[in-house]
Amino acid sequence: MNELQSRSQLLRKPPWLKVRPPYNTGECRNIKSTLVELQLHTVCQEAACPNMAECFNNGTATFLILGNICTRNCVYCNVAHGIPAPVDEQEIHRLIDAVHKMSLKYVAVTSVTRDDLPDGGAQAFADCIGDLRKAVPECKIEVLIPDFKGSTSALEKVIAAKPDVINHNMEVVEPMFAQLRPQGNYRLSLKLLSRIAGTPIISKSGFMVGFGEKRAEILRLIDDLVAASCSRLTIGQYQQPTLKHWPVAKYYHPDEFAELKEIADKKGFHYVEAGPLVRSSYHAAQAC
């Protein structure tokens, strides 16, 4: 038993998380085939998202650019970490081909964290947004960005490209950042969101619960996002990807998520999605 496993016993999943989605439906198979054919990655697959089949069946996916190897190692995340490959300059063209084949009207694009790049990959995001605008002008674009290590110039590149939504996830409450996101910075992330909120672009963030956080810490995070003028929010249940990852301390009941949504709605968020299976891009088009 490793150190993470020893911190708590594994909890049995409650009935509301025991979802057996139809992974082998025609639309789901077609999208998987398209992604393989075009050598593209999705965060849906890399992060083992529980909504993957639902979204694939609806003809949507969150594309993962800049490869599938992250330079950071957050202990809850299932994305592989290590030394990334060089940036693939043709990746955006294959992504655009996929958007056409999937007939998408809303495109979500994220990336692994690339601390190895001078701008953290900001120019790749900007180029992706610009090329998508030219190729599919009717398509709305959401980007889920890393923190760029606090670089203002990197963030400005993304803002200047004018996506419809810029999302940056807080992921966890502040007291647990050091354990769960040791290479991140809570205040730096809030500052980034505040800068986005100062533009015409929709600002969005999200976090998970179930790590062992306290209710007061959740409410404080919601208040901090309100103070940063964040307008869209997602709240979901953490699910341990493998035995090597941080163990689940609690499975929140759907009623508790409903309560958190009500609290956030009353705080003034323009759109809140909260539930056991919610992830940052879940029903993203509805929030725009």
N, C-alpha and C positions, 0 to 999 in steps of 0.2 A: 504494500500500500504506500503510495507516494505522499508527499507532504500535503498536497491539496486534498486528497481523498481523506486523510486522517483528521481534517478539521471538522468534519461532520459526517454522519451517516447519509448514504444516498436515500433521498426521499422517493416514495412511490408516486408516479404521476397521477393526478386526479382525473376523473372521467372527462372533464371539459378539455383536457389536453391530449386525450387519446384519439387523435384524428387519423383516419386512414384515407387519405385523398386518392383520387383516381389518376395515378401517375401515367397510366398507359392509354389515356384517351387520345384520339387522333390529333387534336390541337397541341397537346403536351408533347407528343412524339415529334410533330412537325417542328416545333420550336427547338427542341433538343437537337434535332437533325440539322437545323439551320445553324445553330451555334457551333456544332462540331464542324460542319462544312466550312464555315467562315473563320474558324479558329478563334472564337470569341469566348470570353469568360463572363459569367454573371455572378453577382454577389449572392443571388438566390441559391446557386449551387455551391459556391465556395464556402458560404457561411451556414450551409444546411438550413435555410429558412423554412419554417413550418408551413408557410403559405405558397411555396414554390409551385405546387400543382395547380392551386386555384388561380394564381396569376398567369401561369403558362396557358391554362385552359381559357383564360380571358384574353389571350394574345398579348400579354405584357411581360416585360422583364426589366430588371435593373442591371444595366451593363457595367462591367468592371473594366476600366481602362488601366493602362500602365502595368499590365501583367497581372499575375495572381500571387506574387510573393511580396509580403509586407516587411518593411524594415523594423517594425515594432512588434512587440509580443505581449499584447493584452491577454490576461489569463482567462478571459471568458470567451475569446474569439476563436472561431474555427478556421479562419483564413491562415494559410501557411505563412511562416515567417522565415527570413533568412536573407540571402544576397539576391536581389532582383536581377533579371536580365536587362540588357540595354533597352531603351525605349524603342518600340516598334512603330516606325513612322507610317506604316500602312494600316495600322489598327483602326484608325478613324474611318478609312474608306470601307473596310469590311463592316464596321458598325453601321454605316449609312446603308450599305446593301441589306443588312439585317432589318433595319427600320422599314425599308421599302418592302421586303419580303413579308414582314409581319404586319404591314399596313398600320403602323402605330400612329396614333394621334397625340400621344403623350410619351415622352422619352425621359427616363431617369438614368443618370450616369453618375457613377461613383468611381473610386479608385482605392487601391491599397495605399497605405502611407509610404511615400518615397522620400525619406529623409536624406537619401543619397544624392538627390538631384538639387541643384542650386536653388531652385524656386519651389521645391517640393512637388513639382508636377503641375504648377498653376498654368503655365503656358499650354500644356497639353489639354487642360480643361478649356481654356479660352479658344484654342484651335478647334476643339471638338464642337463647342457651342457655335462658333462661326460657320464651320462647314455644314453642320446640321441645319442652321438657319437658311443657308443657300440651297441645300439639297431638298429639304422638306419644310418650306416656310410656314406651312399650316400647322406644324407640330409644336406643341408646347414642350419646354425643356426644363427639367429639374436636375440640379447637380448636388450631390452629397459630397462635401469636400472635407479633407483633413484640416488640421490646424495650421499647416505650413510653418510650424514652429514660431508662430506669432509674426511672421513677415507681413508687414503692411503692403509692400510692393507686390508680393505674390497675390494677396487677396484682391488688390486693385485690378490685377489682370483679369480675374474671373468676373468681378463686378463690371468692368468695362465691356466684357463680351455680352452682357445683358441677357442672362438666362431668365426664365420666368420665375424660378424659385431657386434659392440657395439654402441648402440644408447643411447644418453641422450639428452632429449629435453630441450631447453631453454624456450620454450612456449611463453614468452612475452618479450617485450623490457625492457631494464634496468630500466627506470624511473617508470615503472608500477609494478615492482617486489614487492615493499612494500605493495601495495594494493591488488594485485592479487595472489601473492605467498609469503605471509608473513613469512612462515617457510623455504623458500628457500633463496639462495644467488647467485646472478648473477655471481660474480667473481669466486666463488667456483665452479660453474658449468662449466665455461670456463676452469678453471684449470684442472678439471676432463677430459674434452674433449681433452685438450692438451696432457695429459698423455696417453690417448688412441692412439692419433695420433703418438706418439713416439714408437709404436709397429707395428708389421706386420698386426694387425687387422684393418679392415676398421672402421673408425670413422664416426659417423653420428649424426645429430641433426635436430631439427625442431622447428618451432614456428608458432603461429597463429596471424592474424591481425583482426582488427575490434573492439578492446577494447576502442579505442580513442587515439591510439598512433599517433605520427607525422611521416611524411615520413622520416625526417632526423634521427629519432630514429630507424626506420627499417633499413636504410642504415648503421647506426652505428653498429647495431647488426650483420648484414651480414659481415661487416669489422672485427668485433671482432671474429666471427667464422672462418674467413679466417686466422686471426692472430693465432688462436688456431690450425691451420692446419686441420680443420674438412673437410672431403672429400665428404660427402653426405649431402644433405639438402632437407627438405620438408617445404613448406609454404602453410598454409591453412587458410580458413575463420573460425573465431570463430562463433559458433551458440549457443545461450543461451539455455541451456537444460530445465530449468524451470523458473518460475517467481521469484524464490528465488535466482537465480544466477545473476551474473554481466550482465547488459544489453548490447546488441550490439549497438555500437556507429556508425558503418558504415558497409555496405555490399560492399566489393570491387568487381569491375567489372572483368570479366575474362581477359579483355585486361590489367588491372592493374597487375594481376598475371603474365601474359605473360611478362610484362615489368620487374617485379621483378625477374623472372626466367632468363631473358636475362642479367640483371645486375649481378646476382649470377654466371651465366655461365662464364661471362667475368672476374669475380674475380678469377676463377680457380677451382671451385668445379668440381669434377669428374662426379657428377650426381645431377640434381636438379629436383624435382617434385613440381610444384606450381599450385594451382588452388582452386576454391571455396570449393570443396569437398575433397581436399587432407588432409589426416591424416598421422601420422608418419610411419605407416606400409603399406600405400597404394602403390601397385605395388613394394613392397619391394624386391622381387626376381629379378626384372629387374635392380636393382641398384647394385647387388652383382657381 
